[in-house]
Amino acid sequence: MKVLPAGDAWGPDRWEGAVAPGWSVAETEILAVGDPEAVLARTSGPALLAFVLDSDLAHVMGAADGETRWELYLNEHCAEAYDAPLPEVACAQNADLHQEIAVWIKAATGNVVSPERIRKVISTQRVLADDALRSLLYVCGIVTEHMSFGDDLPDL
């Protein structure tokens, strides 16, 4: 299964050695993805698509069989600076979102993760949104070890 479809614009990710069995990770420039929903719609099985903006903010979407099931911001406090549309309920406070992600994780990876643990991971502000994304991928079970660009490894 591919998290993102292979193509000329996709390059191997530096997490390659830590990707869980059954998953693959690819990365590209944000501008190479004109329509994120279309990318997810073409992806069978579970998929996760994330955009990291200047290491300040990450926009993450989880899908299954081409249908987006959830989306959130990591380092959500930076969203306004990027003119990102804010959700009605902050991601950290949205219990329905936490439950939806827990259900998606179970279906996508077989891992059981409590909604409370998800809340903790997505609500913890990191120096780098890249690190917040790495924490989420680790908790989901998409990567097998937590690697950090910065020095703010979370207490997972």
PyMOL commands that set and color helices and strands:
alter all, ss='L'
color gray80, all
select helices_A, chain A and resi 16-18+30-32+36-41+76-82+91-93+95-109+115-123+129-140
alter helices_A, ss='H'
color red, helices_A
select strands_A, chain A and resi 11-12+26-27+46-53+57-64+67-74
alter strands_A, ss='S'
color yellow, strands_A
deselect
rebuild
show_as cartoon
